[in-house]
Amino acid sequence: MNQNYIVPNSWSIIEEGFDTDRVKSSESIFSIGNGAMGQRANFEEHYSGKTFQGSYIAGVYYPDKTRVGWWKNGYPEYFAKVINAPNWIGINVTVNGEAMDLAASKEVREFRRELNMKEGWLSRSFEVTLQNSVDVKVETKRFLSLDMDEVGVIQYNVTPLNKDVQLVFEPYLDAGITNEDSNWDDKFWNVLSVDSEDDQAFILSHTMITNFHVCTAMQTQLSLNGKVLNDTKTVKKTEKTIAFEYSCKVSKGETLTMTKFGGYTVDRNHDKNNLVSIAKETLTKASKLGFDQMLKDQKEAWAKIWKMSDITIEGDVSAQQGIRFNIMQLNHTYLGKDARLNIGPKGFTGEKYGGSTYWDTEAYCIPFYMATKDQEVARNLLTYRYNHLEKAIENAEKLGFKNGAALYPMVTMNGEECHNEWEITFEEIHRNGAIAFAIFNYHRYTGDFSYIPEKGLEVLIAIARFWKQRATFSTDKNKYVILGVTGPNEYENNINNNFHTNYIAQWCLNYTLEIISKMKDEYASDLKRVVDKTKLLDSELSDWKEIASNMFFPYSEEHQVYLQQDGFLDKELITVKDLPKSERPINQKWSWDRILRSPYIKQADTLQGFYFFEDQFTREELERHFDFYEPFTVHESSLSPCVHSIQAAKLGRMEQAYQFYLRTSRLDLDDYNHEVEEGLHITSMAGTWMSIVEGFGGMRVIDNQLSFEPKIPEQWDSYAFKINFRNQILEISVGKTETKFELEGDRTMDILVNGKVVTINPNDVVTV
């Protein structure tokens, strides 16, 4: 049974009614971020019930020593942890001597929480009867500023309802925090100083080992019925915390408001000796602007994001809410401002998976950022990998590869591999192919070839060298094979000749050869520079060609399909529909041994190859493979339903495509995998966007032209989206009987619609 407590609304995520069993899930779902920091939707006031406290700073991590049964050569030394940062949101509230705590109160009424996606803020309101029989109403609103990304703001209002009270507000900073996810319960933070000045407080701390210096800061202001109070406060300090205590008599019906500005200054962006002084300036600037002006600026900043990235759906509130939630959380996580950052699979919503970067970025996220931001943002994501090339070569060397072969990490913060499940770390090597594919995809979409001679070719050569050494010549098959891998389907480990891996390896070798050939004619001096730098030999090119031409792909004549791997037909081929519902999800009900022997597919594997390289297969081949593999797919990876949705739409199976779309867009809102309390699935959210744009909209780039094959689910009246294609903004509106195209800019654009050329003039609407 999936959860279904989120109220349908096209622009907001709303929860009504207080239920202690869903507090942790809601903390994930209502998370907020601004690209530089983020936080789970923890209550500001003390909560003694089950909660997962989490505040995170982009790029700040801890190398938690690997914990394994016994050590294997090549194991990563550590698992990079996204670490819980000092908490600045806390405001303890005491009413007539009793602490306000929703878990310990007599009754909670009118509880409502809203994440306003259009304007970028989180609110909460409720009435509570405390154990001392005082009734109070609480209303809070908070946001993390997009304009001033080191600052967040909270407005916290308390109104006594049945009597006059003595109210105490205690806003605090707390650096005595721990991670939910820690291998050895290490101390991640060391506190250097705890200070205050006037209405500001500061905790200066640094991470152990990685030595990131952070100043956590706050500034507070108290007002009664909107009028600022200059009440004296008591400063309370410990080694790791600082609080201001304000005590105030409040009559029944009056409202006492605490406005709290807080956030982080970090030595990733500033001199570590100036963190406190910069925090002072930043907070002073924010408080001078004030809550209302900062909120107005926040609304305007989000309006700009939505102007380009919104997808509107008429006639289906559930689907509309799902896509906007996904787009908002992607923007919470990464805005493309800082080329040192990347898109973590949990973003700022939880600690699971560690690391900041998986192959998800290249396979799923780059298309979203290319089309909804501009090519510079996507180029930054590619540059991130180029900057880690030396580390990728080191990662390969640790496993015995030579001659500048690179293996990009499965999980990383700084380019080093830091994932320590051997079947993934050493075997899920298709990630190398996804990085090469992203270079190709960027050039195909933007038309900007310049990245390749500047940086991309070096990456491609290092990846080609890896595939050359990773392939083995089988005298039995008289072909090159790739042994001992795990494909995208992680429910098969240590298998041979995974179709997806072999295909992407072959493609990488051919693509690198093609790029070198193109550069000989057009970029000779760049080619010479790269060849000299990488010491590339002609004999290597011959080897790559030989391997690519003779790659082995397991194939079933009986089923007329490529096999997911050599032994797939040896399995007991019972389809998912014949699996009792009580045994699902199998990753929570079955032993790993049983999963590995089953035919069940965690995520699109062979079909992932068909998605990447669609133009190399016929529609009939896609249909055969989809019909063969879909019945065995349990979609227990968040990255699975979107690929199936796109392919079902291509095959004209719109009901199936729609169901997959709902599953990907509402994966977290409806908690399909029963794990949302650990955090959201950020990278798969880009797949939701692809489900609409590439699936229903049928958008592709063919021979330098945009191409569309628009379709619409029966449940929708219409839908519309915008894309930035080569610095021209195109809006596509799809209805039941026609599709409209509108072009911003000053140049005409030729596109293909259902295979026919359509010319669109600037600021003109063309109806097909």
VEXMIDREN-447443 format. One line per 8 residues: number of its first residue (from 0); for each residue x, y, z of C-alpha. Coordinates in Angstrom, 1 decimal. Example, Ala and Ser with C-alpha at 12.3 -4.5 7.8 and 13.67 -1.06 7.14 Angstrom:
0 = 12.3/-4.5/7.8; 13.7/-1.1/7.1
***
This chain:
0 = 0.0/0.0/0.0; 1.5/3.4/-1.0; 1.0/6.4/1.2; -1.6/8.9/0.0; -1.7/11.7/2.5; -0.4/14.5/0.3; -3.3/16.7/-0.7; -3.7/17.0/-4.5
8 = -2.7/20.6/-5.5; -1.1/21.9/-8.7; 1.3/24.3/-7.0; 1.8/23.1/-3.5; 2.7/20.0/-1.5; 0.2/20.0/1.4; -0.2/17.7/4.5; -3.2/18.1/6.7
16 = -3.5/16.4/10.1; -0.8/15.4/12.5; 0.4/11.8/12.5; 3.6/10.8/14.3; 4.1/7.8/12.0; 4.7/10.0/9.0; 6.9/12.7/10.5; 10.1/11.3/9.1
24 = 8.5/10.8/5.6; 7.3/14.4/5.6; 10.7/15.7/6.8; 12.0/14.3/3.4; 9.1/15.3/1.2; 9.0/18.9/2.5; 12.8/19.4/2.3; 14.1/22.7/1.0
32 = 17.4/23.8/-0.6; 19.0/26.5/-2.7; 21.9/24.8/-4.4; 24.4/25.8/-1.7; 22.7/24.3/1.3; 19.6/22.4/2.2; 17.6/20.9/5.1; 15.0/18.4/5.9
40 = 11.7/19.8/7.1; 12.4/19.3/10.8; 10.3/21.2/13.3; 11.9/24.3/14.7; 10.6/23.6/18.2; 11.8/20.6/20.2; 10.2/17.2/19.1; 10.7/14.1/21.3
48 = 9.2/11.7/18.8; 10.9/9.9/15.9; 12.7/12.4/13.7; 15.7/12.4/11.3; 17.4/15.8/11.8; 19.3/16.9/8.7; 21.0/20.1/7.5; 23.6/19.8/4.7
56 = 26.1/22.1/3.0; 27.0/21.6/-0.6; 30.5/20.1/-1.1; 31.2/19.5/2.6; 31.8/15.8/3.4; 33.6/13.4/5.6; 35.7/10.3/4.5; 34.1/7.7/6.8
64 = 36.5/4.7/7.0; 35.2/1.7/5.0; 33.6/-1.0/7.0; 33.8/-4.4/5.4; 34.0/-8.0/6.5; 37.5/-8.5/5.1; 39.6/-6.3/3.0; 40.1/-6.8/-0.7
72 = 42.8/-5.3/-2.9; 41.5/-2.2/-4.6; 38.9/-1.4/-2.0; 38.2/2.3/-1.4; 39.7/3.4/1.9; 36.6/5.4/2.8; 33.0/6.0/2.0; 32.4/9.8/1.5
80 = 29.5/10.9/3.8; 27.3/13.8/3.1; 27.4/15.0/6.7; 24.9/16.5/8.9; 25.9/20.1/9.5; 25.4/22.2/12.6; 21.8/23.0/13.1; 20.7/26.6/12.9
88 = 16.9/26.3/12.6; 16.2/25.4/16.2; 13.8/27.5/18.4; 12.7/26.0/21.7; 9.4/27.4/22.9; 8.1/27.3/26.5; 4.6/28.2/27.5; 4.0/28.9/31.3
96 = 7.0/26.8/32.0; 6.1/23.8/29.8; 8.1/23.0/26.7; 6.1/22.9/23.5; 6.5/19.4/22.0; 4.0/17.9/19.6; 4.9/14.4/20.6; 4.1/15.1/24.3
104 = 1.1/17.4/24.1; -2.5/16.6/25.0; -3.9/17.3/21.5; -2.8/18.7/18.2; -5.5/20.2/15.9; -5.6/21.9/12.5; -2.1/20.7/11.7; -1.2/21.9/8.2
112 = 2.1/21.9/6.3; 2.7/23.4/2.9; 5.6/23.5/0.5; 4.8/26.3/-1.9; 6.5/25.3/-5.1; 5.6/28.4/-7.0; 7.2/30.8/-4.5; 9.8/28.6/-2.8
120 = 8.8/28.5/0.9; 7.7/26.1/3.6; 5.0/26.8/6.1; 3.4/25.0/9.0; 0.5/25.8/11.3; -1.3/24.0/14.1; -3.2/24.5/17.4; -2.0/22.5/20.4
128 = -3.2/21.9/23.9; -0.2/21.4/26.2; -0.2/19.2/29.3; -0.7/22.4/31.4; -4.0/22.9/29.4; -2.8/26.1/27.6; -4.1/26.3/24.0; -1.8/28.0/21.6
136 = -1.8/28.6/17.8; 1.5/28.4/15.9; 2.3/29.6/12.4; 5.7/29.3/10.8; 7.2/30.1/7.5; 10.7/29.5/6.3; 12.8/29.5/3.1; 16.4/29.3/1.9
144 = 17.2/32.4/-0.1; 18.1/31.8/-3.8; 19.6/35.4/-4.1; 21.7/35.2/-0.9; 22.5/31.5/-0.8; 24.3/31.6/2.5; 21.1/32.6/4.3; 17.8/31.2/5.3
152 = 14.9/32.9/7.2; 12.3/31.6/9.7; 9.3/33.5/10.9; 7.8/31.7/14.0; 4.5/33.0/15.4; 2.8/31.9/18.7; -0.7/33.1/19.7; -2.2/32.0/23.1
160 = -5.8/31.1/22.6; -7.4/30.5/26.1; -5.3/32.5/28.6; -2.5/35.0/29.1; 0.8/33.3/29.2; 4.5/33.7/29.9; 6.2/32.8/26.6; 9.9/31.9/26.3
168 = 11.6/31.7/22.9; 15.0/30.1/22.8; 16.5/30.4/19.3; 19.8/28.4/19.2; 22.7/27.0/17.2; 23.8/23.4/17.8; 27.1/21.9/16.6; 26.7/18.8/18.7
176 = 25.1/16.9/15.9; 25.6/13.4/14.6; 24.9/11.6/11.3; 22.2/9.0/11.0; 24.5/7.3/8.6; 28.0/6.6/10.1; 30.2/3.5/9.9; 32.1/3.9/13.1
184 = 30.3/6.6/15.0; 33.2/8.9/14.4; 33.1/12.5/15.5; 32.7/14.4/12.2; 33.0/17.9/13.6; 35.3/19.8/15.9; 34.1/23.0/17.4; 36.6/25.9/17.5
192 = 34.7/28.7/19.1; 31.2/29.7/20.3; 30.5/33.5/20.4; 27.8/36.1/20.3; 27.6/39.8/19.6; 24.3/41.8/20.0; 21.6/39.8/18.3; 24.0/37.6/16.4
200 = 25.6/34.3/17.4; 28.4/32.2/15.7; 29.8/28.7/16.0; 33.0/28.2/14.2; 33.8/24.5/13.5; 35.7/22.3/11.1; 35.2/18.8/9.8; 37.7/16.2/10.9
208 = 40.1/14.9/8.3; 38.7/16.9/5.3; 39.1/20.1/7.4; 36.3/22.1/5.9; 35.9/25.3/8.0; 32.3/26.4/8.6; 30.7/29.3/10.5; 27.1/28.6/11.5
216 = 25.4/31.8/12.4; 22.1/33.3/13.4; 20.5/36.7/14.0; 17.2/37.0/15.9; 14.5/39.6/16.3; 11.4/39.5/18.6; 8.1/41.3/17.9; 4.7/41.5/19.5
224 = 1.7/42.0/17.2; 4.1/43.2/14.5; 5.9/45.7/16.7; 9.6/45.1/17.3; 10.5/44.5/21.0; 13.9/45.4/22.4; 13.6/42.9/25.3; 16.8/41.9/27.0
232 = 17.8/38.4/26.4; 19.9/35.9/28.3; 22.8/34.3/26.4; 23.3/30.6/27.2; 26.5/28.9/26.0; 28.0/25.4/26.1; 31.0/23.9/24.3; 28.9/23.1/21.2
240 = 25.7/25.3/21.5; 24.6/28.8/21.9; 21.1/30.1/22.6; 19.4/33.4/23.2; 16.5/33.3/25.8; 13.7/35.8/25.5; 10.9/35.9/28.0; 7.7/37.8/27.4
248 = 4.2/38.2/28.8; 1.7/37.6/26.0; -2.0/38.2/26.4; -4.7/35.9/25.0; -5.1/36.6/21.3; -1.8/38.5/21.0; 1.0/37.1/18.7; 4.6/36.9/19.6
256 = 6.9/36.5/16.6; 10.5/35.3/16.4; 12.3/36.1/13.2; 15.5/34.2/12.8; 18.1/34.6/10.0; 20.6/31.8/9.8; 23.0/29.9/7.6; 26.6/29.1/6.8
264 = 29.7/30.7/5.6; 32.3/28.1/4.3; 36.0/28.1/3.5; 35.1/26.6/0.1; 34.1/30.2/-0.8; 35.9/32.4/1.6; 39.2/32.7/3.6; 38.7/30.6/6.6
272 = 40.0/33.4/8.9; 37.2/35.7/7.7; 34.2/33.3/8.1; 32.8/35.0/11.2; 33.1/38.6/9.9; 31.5/37.5/6.5; 28.7/35.9/8.4; 28.2/39.1/10.4
280 = 27.9/41.1/7.2; 25.6/38.6/5.5; 23.2/38.4/8.4; 23.2/42.2/8.9; 22.4/42.6/5.2; 19.6/40.0/5.4; 18.0/41.5/8.5; 18.1/45.0/7.0
288 = 16.2/43.7/4.0; 13.8/42.0/6.4; 11.6/38.9/6.1; 9.0/40.4/3.8; 11.5/41.9/1.3; 13.5/38.6/1.2; 10.3/36.7/0.7; 9.4/39.0/-2.2
296 = 12.9/38.5/-3.7; 12.4/34.7/-3.3; 9.2/34.7/-5.2; 10.8/36.6/-8.0; 13.8/34.3/-8.2; 11.5/31.2/-8.4; 9.3/32.9/-11.0; 12.4/33.1/-13.2
304 = 13.1/29.4/-12.7; 9.5/28.4/-13.4; 9.3/30.7/-16.5; 11.8/28.3/-18.2; 11.4/25.0/-16.5; 7.7/24.6/-15.7; 5.6/21.9/-17.3; 1.9/22.5/-17.3
312 = -0.6/19.7/-17.4; -4.4/20.4/-17.7; -6.9/17.9/-16.5; -4.7/15.8/-14.1; -3.8/17.5/-10.7; -1.9/14.4/-9.5; 0.4/14.4/-12.5; 0.8/18.2/-12.4
320 = 1.8/18.1/-8.8; 4.2/15.3/-9.4; 6.2/17.0/-12.2; 6.4/20.3/-10.4; 7.6/18.6/-7.2; 10.4/16.9/-9.2; 11.4/20.1/-11.0; 11.5/22.0/-7.7
328 = 13.6/19.5/-5.9; 16.1/19.4/-8.8; 16.5/23.1/-8.5; 16.8/22.9/-4.7; 19.7/20.5/-5.3; 21.7/22.1/-8.2; 21.3/25.5/-9.9; 24.5/25.3/-12.0
336 = 26.2/28.2/-10.4; 29.2/26.3/-9.0; 31.2/24.0/-11.3; 32.7/22.3/-8.3; 29.4/20.8/-7.3; 27.2/18.1/-8.7; 23.8/16.4/-8.3; 23.7/14.0/-5.4
344 = 21.1/11.2/-5.5; 19.6/12.3/-2.3; 20.4/16.0/-2.7; 19.9/17.8/0.6; 17.2/15.5/1.8; 19.1/12.6/3.5; 22.4/10.8/4.0; 21.8/7.5/2.2
352 = 24.3/6.7/-0.6; 26.9/9.2/0.6; 28.9/10.8/-2.2; 27.7/13.7/-4.4; 28.0/12.1/-7.8; 26.8/8.9/-9.5; 26.4/8.1/-13.2; 22.9/9.4/-12.8
360 = 24.1/12.9/-13.5; 25.3/12.0/-17.0; 22.6/9.5/-17.9; 19.6/11.3/-16.5; 20.3/14.9/-15.3; 22.2/16.5/-18.1; 19.3/16.5/-20.5; 17.1/18.4/-18.0
368 = 19.7/21.0/-17.2; 20.6/21.5/-20.9; 17.0/22.2/-21.8; 15.8/24.2/-18.8; 18.9/26.3/-18.0; 21.6/26.9/-20.7; 24.4/25.0/-22.2; 26.9/26.6/-19.7
376 = 25.3/24.7/-16.8; 25.6/21.3/-18.7; 29.1/22.2/-19.7; 30.0/22.7/-16.0; 28.8/19.2/-15.3; 31.0/17.8/-18.0; 33.9/20.0/-16.8; 33.4/18.5/-13.3
384 = 34.4/15.1/-14.8; 37.3/16.5/-16.8; 38.7/18.0/-13.6; 38.5/14.5/-12.0; 40.2/12.7/-14.9; 43.5/12.2/-13.0; 41.7/10.7/-10.1; 39.8/8.4/-12.5
392 = 43.1/7.2/-13.9; 44.3/6.6/-10.3; 41.1/4.6/-9.5; 41.9/2.4/-12.5; 45.5/2.0/-11.5; 44.5/0.7/-8.1; 42.6/-2.1/-9.9; 45.6/-2.9/-12.1
400 = 44.9/-0.9/-15.3; 47.8/0.9/-17.0; 48.7/3.4/-19.7; 46.3/6.2/-18.6; 43.2/4.0/-18.6; 40.5/5.7/-16.5; 37.7/4.2/-14.4; 35.4/6.9/-13.2
408 = 34.1/6.3/-9.7; 30.7/4.9/-9.0; 30.4/7.3/-6.1; 32.6/10.3/-5.4; 33.1/13.7/-3.8; 36.5/14.6/-5.1; 37.1/12.1/-8.0; 38.3/9.2/-5.8
416 = 36.1/6.1/-5.7; 34.5/5.9/-2.3; 31.8/3.2/-2.8; 32.6/-0.1/-1.1; 30.2/-2.8/-2.2; 32.5/-4.8/-4.4; 29.8/-5.9/-6.9; 29.1/-2.2/-7.6
424 = 32.5/-0.6/-7.1; 34.5/-3.0/-9.3; 31.8/-4.3/-11.6; 29.3/-1.5/-12.5; 31.7/-0.2/-15.1; 29.0/0.9/-17.6; 29.3/4.2/-15.7; 32.4/5.0/-17.8
432 = 30.2/4.7/-20.9; 27.6/7.1/-19.4; 30.2/9.7/-19.0; 31.3/9.3/-22.7; 27.7/9.3/-23.8; 27.1/12.7/-21.9; 29.9/14.3/-24.0; 28.2/13.0/-27.2
440 = 24.8/14.1/-25.9; 26.0/17.6/-25.0; 27.5/18.1/-28.5; 24.4/16.6/-30.2; 22.0/18.9/-28.3; 23.9/22.2/-28.0; 25.9/22.0/-31.3; 28.9/23.1/-29.2
448 = 31.9/21.0/-30.3; 34.5/23.2/-28.5; 34.3/21.2/-25.3; 35.6/18.1/-27.0; 39.0/19.5/-28.3; 39.4/21.5/-25.1; 38.7/18.7/-22.6; 36.4/15.9/-23.8
456 = 38.9/14.0/-26.0; 41.2/13.4/-23.1; 38.4/11.8/-21.2; 37.3/9.7/-24.2; 40.9/8.4/-24.8; 41.2/7.4/-21.1; 37.8/5.6/-21.2; 38.7/3.9/-24.5
464 = 42.0/2.7/-23.0; 40.0/1.2/-20.1; 37.6/-0.7/-22.4; 40.6/-2.0/-24.4; 42.1/-3.5/-21.2; 38.8/-4.6/-19.7; 37.7/-6.7/-22.8; 39.1/-10.2/-23.1
472 = 39.5/-12.2/-26.4; 37.6/-15.5/-26.2; 39.1/-18.1/-28.4; 35.9/-20.2/-27.9; 33.7/-17.5/-29.2; 36.3/-15.9/-31.5; 35.0/-12.5/-30.1; 35.8/-10.0/-27.4
480 = 33.9/-10.6/-24.2; 33.6/-8.5/-21.0; 33.5/-10.7/-17.9; 32.5/-10.2/-14.3; 30.3/-7.2/-14.4; 27.1/-5.8/-12.9; 24.9/-3.9/-15.4; 22.4/-1.2/-14.5
488 = 20.3/-4.1/-13.3; 21.9/-4.6/-9.9; 19.9/-7.7/-9.3; 22.5/-9.6/-11.3; 26.1/-9.5/-10.0; 29.3/-10.8/-11.4; 27.8/-11.9/-14.7; 29.4/-12.1/-18.2
496 = 28.6/-10.2/-21.3; 26.0/-7.9/-20.0; 24.4/-6.5/-23.1; 24.3/-2.9/-21.9; 28.0/-2.9/-20.8; 29.3/-4.6/-24.0; 27.2/-2.3/-26.2; 28.3/0.9/-24.5
504 = 31.9/-0.3/-24.5; 31.7/-0.9/-28.3; 30.1/2.5/-28.8; 32.7/4.3/-26.7; 35.5/2.8/-28.8; 33.8/3.7/-32.1; 32.8/7.2/-30.9; 36.4/8.0/-29.8
512 = 37.8/6.8/-33.2; 35.1/9.0/-34.9; 36.1/12.1/-32.9; 39.8/11.6/-33.6; 39.1/11.3/-37.3; 36.9/14.5/-37.3; 39.7/16.4/-35.4; 42.3/15.3/-37.9
520 = 40.5/17.4/-40.5; 39.1/20.3/-38.5; 41.1/20.6/-35.2; 44.6/19.4/-36.1; 46.5/21.5/-33.6; 44.2/20.5/-30.7; 44.5/16.9/-31.7; 48.3/17.1/-31.7
528 = 48.3/18.7/-28.3; 46.1/15.9/-26.9; 48.0/13.1/-28.6; 51.3/14.5/-27.2; 49.8/14.9/-23.7; 48.2/11.4/-23.6; 51.1/9.7/-25.6; 48.4/8.2/-27.9
536 = 49.8/5.6/-30.4; 48.3/4.6/-33.8; 48.5/1.0/-32.7; 46.0/1.8/-29.9; 43.5/3.0/-32.5; 43.9/-0.2/-34.4; 43.3/-2.2/-31.2; 40.2/-0.2/-30.4
544 = 38.8/-0.8/-33.9; 39.5/-4.5/-33.7; 37.7/-4.9/-30.3; 34.7/-2.8/-31.4; 34.3/-4.7/-34.6; 34.4/-8.0/-32.8; 32.4/-7.4/-29.6; 30.3/-10.3/-28.4
552 = 26.6/-9.9/-27.7; 24.6/-12.8/-26.4; 21.5/-13.4/-28.5; 18.5/-15.7/-28.4; 17.4/-17.0/-31.8; 14.3/-18.4/-30.1; 13.1/-15.1/-28.6; 14.8/-12.9/-31.2
560 = 16.3/-10.7/-28.5; 19.7/-9.8/-27.2; 20.1/-11.4/-23.8; 20.7/-9.3/-20.8; 23.7/-11.5/-20.1; 25.1/-15.0/-21.0; 23.0/-16.9/-18.5; 19.7/-15.1/-18.5
568 = 17.8/-18.0/-20.1; 19.1/-20.4/-17.5; 16.8/-18.7/-15.0; 13.3/-19.8/-14.0; 11.4/-17.3/-16.1; 8.4/-16.5/-13.9; 7.0/-13.0/-14.7; 6.4/-10.3/-12.2
576 = 2.6/-10.6/-12.5; 2.9/-14.2/-11.2; 4.8/-13.0/-8.1; 2.6/-12.7/-5.0; 2.1/-9.1/-4.0; 3.1/-10.1/-0.4; 6.6/-10.8/-1.7; 7.2/-7.3/-3.0
584 = 9.3/-5.3/-3.0; 11.7/-8.2/-3.3; 14.7/-6.1/-2.1; 12.9/-5.9/1.3; 11.4/-9.4/1.4; 14.0/-11.7/-0.2; 17.5/-12.8/0.5; 20.2/-11.4/-1.8
592 = 21.0/-14.9/-2.9; 17.4/-15.5/-4.0; 17.3/-12.2/-5.9; 20.5/-12.9/-7.8; 19.1/-16.3/-9.0; 15.8/-14.8/-10.0; 15.0/-13.3/-13.5; 13.8/-10.1/-11.9
600 = 15.2/-6.8/-13.1; 15.7/-3.9/-10.7; 15.9/-1.4/-13.6; 16.0/-1.2/-17.4; 19.2/-2.9/-18.4; 19.1/-4.1/-22.1; 16.4/-1.5/-22.5; 18.7/1.2/-21.1
608 = 21.0/0.5/-24.0; 18.0/0.8/-26.4; 17.2/4.1/-24.8; 20.7/5.6/-25.2; 21.2/4.2/-28.7; 17.6/4.2/-30.0; 18.6/5.3/-33.5; 20.7/2.1/-33.9
616 = 17.7/-0.2/-33.5; 14.5/-0.5/-35.4; 11.1/0.1/-33.8; 10.3/-3.7/-34.2; 13.5/-4.6/-32.3; 12.6/-2.2/-29.5; 9.1/-3.7/-29.4; 10.4/-7.3/-29.2
624 = 12.9/-6.3/-26.4; 10.4/-4.3/-24.5; 7.8/-7.1/-24.6; 10.4/-9.6/-23.5; 12.0/-7.7/-20.6; 9.2/-5.5/-19.2; 7.3/-8.5/-17.7; 10.4/-9.3/-15.6
632 = 11.1/-5.8/-14.4; 10.2/-4.9/-10.8; 11.2/-1.2/-11.0; 12.8/-1.3/-7.6; 15.3/1.3/-8.8; 14.1/4.8/-9.0; 15.8/5.1/-12.4; 13.7/2.4/-14.0
640 = 10.2/3.6/-14.7; 11.2/6.7/-16.7; 13.0/4.7/-19.4; 10.1/2.3/-19.7; 7.7/5.3/-19.9; 9.6/6.8/-22.7; 9.8/3.6/-24.6; 6.1/2.7/-24.0
648 = 5.2/6.1/-25.4; 7.4/5.5/-28.5; 5.6/2.3/-29.1; 2.2/4.0/-28.8; 1.2/2.3/-25.5; 0.0/5.4/-23.8; -1.8/3.9/-20.9; 1.3/1.9/-19.9
656 = 3.5/5.0/-20.5; 1.2/7.1/-18.3; 1.3/4.5/-15.4; 5.1/4.5/-15.6; 5.1/8.3/-15.6; 2.9/8.5/-12.5; 5.2/6.0/-10.8; 8.3/8.1/-11.6
664 = 6.7/11.5/-10.9; 5.1/10.4/-7.6; 7.8/7.9/-6.5; 8.5/9.9/-3.3; 5.1/11.7/-2.9; 3.4/8.3/-2.8; 6.4/6.4/-1.4; 6.3/3.6/-3.9
672 = 9.4/2.0/-2.5; 8.5/2.5/1.2; 11.8/4.3/2.0; 11.0/8.0/1.5; 11.9/8.8/5.2; 15.5/8.2/4.2; 15.4/11.1/1.7; 14.2/11.8/-1.8
680 = 15.3/10.3/-5.1; 16.7/13.5/-6.7; 18.4/12.2/-9.8; 15.5/10.1/-10.9; 13.4/13.2/-10.8; 15.2/14.3/-14.0; 13.9/11.1/-15.5; 10.4/12.3/-14.8
688 = 11.0/15.4/-16.9; 12.4/13.1/-19.7; 9.2/11.0/-19.5; 7.1/14.0/-20.6; 9.5/15.7/-22.9; 11.1/12.7/-24.6; 8.3/10.3/-23.9; 5.0/12.0/-24.5
696 = 6.5/14.9/-26.5; 8.7/12.5/-28.5; 11.6/15.1/-28.5; 14.8/14.0/-30.1; 17.7/15.7/-31.9; 18.1/14.2/-35.4; 20.8/15.6/-37.8; 21.1/18.8/-35.8
704 = 17.3/19.4/-35.8; 14.8/19.1/-33.1; 12.2/16.4/-33.8; 8.9/15.8/-32.1; 6.3/13.0/-32.2; 3.8/14.4/-29.8; 1.3/12.1/-28.0; -1.0/12.7/-25.0
712 = -2.2/10.5/-22.2; -6.0/10.0/-22.2; -6.2/11.4/-18.7; -4.8/14.8/-19.8; -6.6/17.6/-21.6; -3.3/19.2/-22.6; 0.3/19.8/-21.5; 3.0/22.3/-22.4
720 = 6.8/22.7/-21.8; 9.6/24.9/-22.9; 13.1/24.0/-24.0; 16.2/26.0/-24.6; 17.7/24.6/-27.8; 20.9/26.3/-29.0; 20.0/29.5/-27.3; 16.5/29.6/-28.8
728 = 13.5/29.1/-26.6; 10.7/26.9/-28.0; 7.4/26.3/-26.3; 5.5/23.2/-27.2; 1.8/22.9/-26.3; 0.2/19.5/-26.9; -3.6/19.0/-27.0; -5.9/16.2/-27.9
736 = -6.0/17.1/-31.6; -3.2/19.5/-32.3; 0.3/20.6/-31.2; 1.3/24.3/-31.1; 4.9/25.5/-31.4; 6.0/29.0/-30.4; 9.5/30.4/-30.8; 11.1/33.2/-28.8
744 = 14.1/35.0/-30.3; 15.0/36.5/-33.7; 15.9/33.5/-35.9; 13.6/31.0/-37.7; 13.9/27.4/-36.7; 13.2/24.3/-38.8; 11.9/21.3/-36.8; 10.6/17.9/-37.6
752 = 7.1/17.0/-36.5; 6.1/13.3/-37.1; 8.9/13.2/-39.7; 7.9/16.3/-41.6; 9.8/19.6/-41.7; 8.0/22.6/-40.1; 9.4/26.1/-40.2; 8.7/28.3/-37.2
760 = 9.2/32.1/-37.3; 10.2/34.0/-34.2; 7.2/35.1/-32.0; 4.9/33.1/-34.2; 2.6/30.2/-33.3; 2.6/27.2/-35.7; -0.2/24.7/-35.2; 0.3/21.1/-36.4
***
